[in-house]
Amino acid sequence: MVRIAKSYKDDQKPDQAKQIIDDALTVAQRNPDLRGRRQVLMGITFTLQSTGQSEFLPPTLNQALESIRAHLKSQSEEEISWTITQALQVTDLLIANGQKPHATALLNQVLPEIRSLRSTQFLAEKVYLLSQAATQYAAVGQASQAKAILATAQSTAQALKPSPFLDNAFAQVAIGYVKNGQLQTARELANRIKTRVDREQVFQAIAMHYVKSGNVDQAVKLARSLSTAKNLTLTDIVRHYLVNKQYDQALKIAQRENVQGVLSDIALAYAEAGKSEQALRVAKSVKPLSNNPAHLDWLMPALARSFAQQGQFEQALQVAQAIKDKQYKSQALTAIAAQYIAKDRVANRSKATEVLDQALKVASSIK
C-alpha cells in the first residue's frame, strides 16, 4: 500500500497518497497481536523512509511511539528487549528526519530499561543495545552521555563469559566510540579484539569517520591496510561520494584503487544525474564477471532515460535496442516514450506511440 501511495505522490496526487497511508495505518491498528501490530507499523515507517515519503512519517511514528511507551514496563524480559530494539529503530528514524528532541526524549525513556536488563536470550544483547543507544546520543549532540554509556557497555562486555559473540560485542562498543569521536579509545579496544573480521569492522568505521571529516587520504590509507574489509571499506568510501553527488571524486578513487563491483553504481549515479556521456563511458569500462553479454542490462533503462531527458533520443534508442534482456529493454523503451511525451505531447505523439508499440511487443514476447 505504501508503494501505491508513492505512485500517487509521483503523479502529483497527494490527497490520494495520504488516504492510502491512512488506510494502511487503520489496517495495522486492527491487528490484535501487539508485536505483530508494531511490526506492521515499523514496516510502514521504514518503507515510507526508503521511498522518500517523509511527509507521511509523523503519524506513523506517533502510533509506533504510543505502542512502545504504553507497553515498555508491562512485559516480560524477552518482550522488553524486543520493544527496546524497536524503540531504538524509531529513534534512528526520528534523528534522520531532524526530530532530535523527540529522539532524545525516547532515548531517555528507554535507557533505564536497557540498564535494568538482566537475562536475555543472547548474552551480549545488553552490550549491543547500550552501544546503539550511545551512538544515538552522540548523533543528537550529547557526547558526554554517549561516552558514559559506552564505558558501561565496555565494562558489561568485559564481565561476560567467553563466547563466539564476545569479540563482536567489543567491536560494537568500539564502533560506538568512533561515532562519538573517541578514535584513540576505539583503536585501543579494536587492537584487543582477536577476531580479524570483528577487528576490521572497527577500522572500517574509523576510515569512514576520516572520510566524513574530509580526510580522504587517511581513510584510503587505512582501507589499504585491511585484509578482509579492504574492498568493502573502499566501496563505502566511493558510495559516500556518490551520496554527496561528488561523482568524479568517486570515480577517481574507484579507478585508482581498483575497487571491485562499484563502477556500475557510479555509472548509474551519473545517469540519474543527467550525465549521460559519463555514465556510458563508465558502463563500457565495467568488466563482466562472466561471459554474460547482458550483465549490465539492469543499468540500461536508467541510461536510456538519461539520454532521452537530455533530448538525445537517437542515443537513447541505441542504448535500448542493444539491451538483451527483454524486461529491461521494454522498460528502457517505455522510459524513452515517456520522455517524448514530456518534451512535447502533441509534436511527439506519433513517435511516442511508435516506441510504446515496440515496448509492448518486447514485453509480450517475454515467456
C-alpha positions in Angstrom: 0.0 0.0 0.0 2.9 2.4 0.8 4.3 1.9 -2.7 0.9 2.6 -4.2 0.9 5.8 -2.2 4.3 6.6 -3.7 2.8 6.2 -7.2 0.0 8.7 -6.3 2.6 11.1 -4.9 4.7 10.9 -8.0 1.6 11.6 -10.1 1.1 14.8 -8.0 -1.9 13.4 -6.2 -1.0 13.9 -2.5 -4.6 13.6 -1.2 -5.0 10.1 -2.6 -1.5 9.2 -1.4 -2.4 10.3 2.2 -5.6 8.3 2.1 -3.7 5.2 1.2 -1.3 5.7 4.1 -4.3 6.4 6.5 -5.9 3.1 5.3 -2.6 1.2 5.9 -2.4 2.6 9.4 -6.1 1.6 10.1 -5.4 -1.9 8.9 -2.3 -2.1 11.1 -4.2 -1.0 14.2 -6.8 -3.7 13.7 -4.1 -6.4 14.4 -5.0 -7.8 17.9 -1.4 -9.0 18.5 0.8 -6.3 20.0 4.1 -7.5 18.5 2.5 -8.1 15.1 0.8 -4.7 15.1 4.0 -2.9 16.0 6.0 -4.8 13.3 3.5 -3.7 10.7 3.7 -0.1 11.9 7.5 -0.3 11.7 7.4 -1.9 8.3 5.2 1.0 7.1 7.6 3.5 8.6 10.7 2.0 7.1 9.1 1.8 3.6 8.0 5.4 3.9 11.6 6.4 4.7 13.1 4.3 1.9 10.7 5.6 -0.7 11.2 9.3 0.2 7.7 9.9 1.6 8.9 11.6 4.8 5.9 13.9 4.9 3.8 10.9 5.9 6.1 9.7 8.6 4.9 11.7 11.6 1.5 9.9 12.2 3.1 6.5 11.6 6.0 7.3 14.0 3.5 8.6 16.6 1.5 5.4 16.5 4.6 3.3 16.9 5.8 5.5 19.7 2.4 5.3 21.5 2.6 1.5 21.4 6.2 1.4 22.6 5.6 3.8 25.5 2.4 2.2 26.6 3.9 -1.3 27.0 7.5 -0.7 27.8 7.2 -1.6 31.5 4.4 -4.2 31.3 6.2 -7.0 29.6 8.5 -10.0 30.2 12.3 -9.5 30.0 12.3 -11.0 26.4 9.5 -8.8 25.3 11.1 -5.7 26.8 14.3 -6.4 24.9 12.3 -6.7 21.6 10.5 -3.4 22.4 13.7 -1.6 23.2 15.1 -2.7 19.9 12.1 -1.3 18.1 12.3 1.9 20.1 15.9 2.4 19.0 14.8 1.8 15.4 12.2 4.6 15.8 14.9 6.8 17.4 17.1 6.3 14.3 14.2 7.5 12.1 13.5 10.5 14.3 17.1 11.5 14.1 17.2 11.0 10.3 14.2 13.3 10.0 15.6 16.1 12.2 13.4 15.4 15.2 16.2 15.3 17.7 14.1 16.5 20.7 11.7 13.6 20.2 14.6 11.2 19.7 16.3 12.4 22.9 13.0 12.0 24.9 12.6 8.5 23.7 16.2 7.6 24.5 15.8 9.0 28.0 12.8 6.7 28.5 14.5 3.6 27.0 18.0 3.9 28.6 16.9 2.9 32.2 15.2 -0.2 30.7 18.4 -1.2 28.9 20.4 -0.7 32.1 18.0 -2.9 34.1 18.0 -5.8 31.6 19.3 -8.9 33.4 18.9 -12.1 31.4 18.2 -12.2 27.6 18.3 -14.9 25.1 21.7 -13.6 23.8 24.3 -12.8 26.4 25.8 -9.9 24.6 22.5 -8.2 23.7 22.7 -5.7 26.5 26.1 -4.6 25.2 24.6 -4.1 21.7 21.7 -2.1 23.0 23.9 0.1 25.1 26.3 0.7 22.2 23.4 1.6 19.9 21.9 4.0 22.4 25.3 5.6 22.9 25.6 6.1 19.2 22.2 7.8 19.1 23.1 10.1 22.0 26.2 11.1 20.0 24.0 11.8 17.0 21.8 14.2 19.0 24.8 16.0 20.3 25.1 14.5 23.8 28.7 13.3 23.6 29.3 13.1 27.3 26.2 10.9 27.8 27.4 8.7 24.9 30.8 8.4 26.5 29.4 7.3 29.8 27.1 4.7 28.2 29.9 3.3 26.1 32.1 2.9 29.3 29.2 0.9 30.8 28.8 -1.1 27.6 32.5 -1.9 27.7 32.5 -3.0 31.3 29.4 -5.1 30.7 31.2 -6.9 27.8 34.3 -7.5 30.0 32.1 -9.2 32.6 30.6 -11.6 30.1 31.7 -15.2 29.9 33.8 -16.1 26.8 31.5 -16.8 23.8 31.6 -16.7 20.0 29.9 -13.3 20.1 32.1 -11.6 22.6 34.6 -10.1 20.0 31.7 -8.8 18.0 30.2 -7.2 21.2 33.5 -5.4 21.8 33.5 -4.3 18.1 30.1 -2.7 18.5 31.4 -0.8 21.6 34.5 0.4 19.7 32.3 1.5 16.7 30.3 3.5 19.2 33.5 5.2 20.3 34.2 6.0 16.7 30.9 7.6 16.2 31.3 9.6 19.4 34.7 10.9 18.0 36.8 8.9 20.5 39.1 7.4 17.9 42.1 6.6 20.1 39.9 4.7 22.5 38.3 2.9 19.6 41.7 1.9 18.2 42.9 0.7 21.6 39.8 -1.5 22.0 40.0 -2.8 18.4 43.6 -3.9 18.9 42.5 -6.1 21.7 39.9 -7.9 19.5 41.2 -11.3 18.4 38.8 -12.0 15.5 40.1 -10.3 12.4 36.6 -9.8 10.9 35.4 -8.0 14.0 38.5 -6.0 14.5 38.4 -4.7 10.9 34.8 -3.7 11.4 36.1 -1.0 13.8 38.9 0.1 11.4 36.3 0.3 8.6 34.2 2.7 10.8 37.3 4.7 11.6 38.0 5.0 7.8 34.5 6.3 7.2 34.9 8.8 10.1 38.0 10.1 8.3 36.1 10.5 5.0 33.2 12.4 6.6 35.8 14.6 8.3 37.3 15.4 4.9 40.5 13.3 5.4 40.1 11.0 2.4 43.8 10.2 2.0 44.0 8.9 5.6 40.8 6.9 5.0 42.1 5.3 1.9 45.5 4.6 3.6 43.7 2.8 6.4 41.5 0.9 4.0 44.5 -0.4 2.1 45.9 -1.8 5.3 42.9 -4.0 5.9 42.6 -7.7 4.8 39.1 -8.9 4.8 37.4 -5.5 4.7 39.7 -3.7 2.2 37.3 -3.7 -0.8 34.2 -3.2 1.4 35.7 -0.1 3.0 36.9 1.4 -0.3 33.4 0.7 -1.7 31.9 2.6 1.3 34.2 5.5 0.6 33.2 5.6 -3.0 29.5 5.4 -2.2 29.9 8.3 0.4 31.0 10.5 -2.5 28.1 9.2 -4.7 25.6 10.1 -2.0 27.1 13.6 -1.8 26.9 13.9 -5.6 30.7 14.0 -6.0 30.7 11.6 -8.9 34.1 12.5 -10.3 35.8 12.0 -7.0 34.0 8.6 -6.5 35.2 7.5 -10.0 38.8 8.7 -9.3 39.0 6.6 -6.1 37.4 3.6 -7.7 39.7 3.6 -10.7 42.9 4.4 -8.7 42.3 1.8 -6.0 40.8 -0.8 -8.4 37.7 -1.1 -6.3 35.7 -4.2 -7.3 32.0 -4.1 -8.1 31.3 -0.4 -7.8 31.8 1.0 -11.3 28.2 0.1 -12.3 26.9 2.1 -9.3 28.9 5.1 -10.5 27.5 4.7 -14.0 24.0 4.6 -12.5 24.7 7.7 -10.4 26.0 9.6 -13.5 22.9 8.5 -15.5 20.4 9.6 -12.7 22.3 13.0 -12.5 21.7 13.6 -16.2 25.4 13.0 -17.1 24.7 10.5 -19.9 28.0 10.5 -21.7 30.0 9.9 -18.5 27.5 7.2 -17.5 28.0 5.4 -20.8 31.8 5.8 -20.7 31.9 4.2 -17.2 29.5 1.5 -18.1 31.7 0.5 -21.1 34.6 0.1 -18.7 32.9 -2.4 -16.4 34.4 -5.8 -16.9 31.8 -8.7 -16.8 32.3 -11.3 -14.1 31.3 -13.9 -16.6 30.8 -14.2 -20.4 27.2 -13.0 -19.9 26.7 -10.2 -22.5 23.6 -9.0 -20.6 25.5 -8.4 -17.3 24.7 -4.6 -17.3 21.2 -4.7 -18.8 19.7 -3.7 -15.4 21.6 -0.4 -15.8 20.5 0.4 -19.3 16.9 1.7 -18.7 18.3 4.5 -16.5 21.0 5.3 -19.1 18.4 5.4 -21.9 16.1 7.6 -19.8 19.1 9.9 -19.1 19.8 10.4 -22.8 16.1 11.0 -23.5 15.8 13.5 -20.7 18.6 15.5 -22.4 16.7 15.3 -25.7 19.2 12.8 -27.2 16.6 10.4 -28.4 18.8 8.8 -31.0 21.4 7.8 -28.4 18.6 6.7 -26.1 17.2 4.4 -28.7 20.6 2.9 -29.5 21.1 2.1 -25.8 17.6 0.5 -25.6 17.9 -1.6 -28.8 21.2 -3.0 -27.6 19.7 -4.5 -24.5 19.5 -8.3 -24.5 17.1 -8.8 -21.5 13.6 -8.3 -22.7 12.2 -7.0 -19.5 14.9 -4.3 -19.3 14.5 -3.5 -23.0 10.8 -2.9 -22.5 11.5 -0.7 -19.5 14.0 1.4 -21.5 11.7 1.8 -24.4 8.8 2.8 -22.1 11.1 5.4 -20.4 12.0 6.9 -23.8 8.4 7.1 -24.8 7.5 8.9 -21.6 10.3 11.5 -22.3 8.9 12.1 -25.8 5.6 13.0 -24.2 7.2 15.1 -21.5 9.1 17.1 -24.1 6.2 17.9 -26.4 3.0 15.8 -26.0 1.5 17.0 -29.4 4.5 17.1 -31.6 6.0 13.8 -30.3 2.7 11.8 -30.0 3.3 9.6 -33.1 6.9 8.9 -32.1 6.0 8.1 -28.5 3.3 5.7 -29.8 5.8 4.0 -32.1 8.2 3.4 -29.3 5.5 2.3 -26.9 4.4 -0.2 -29.5 7.9 -1.6 -29.6 7.9 -1.8 -25.8 4.6 -3.7 -25.8 5.9 -6.1 -28.5 9.0 -6.8 -26.5 7.0 -7.2 -23.2 4.5 -9.6 -24.9 7.3 -11.8 -26.1 8.6 -12.5 -22.5 7.9 -16.1 -21.6 
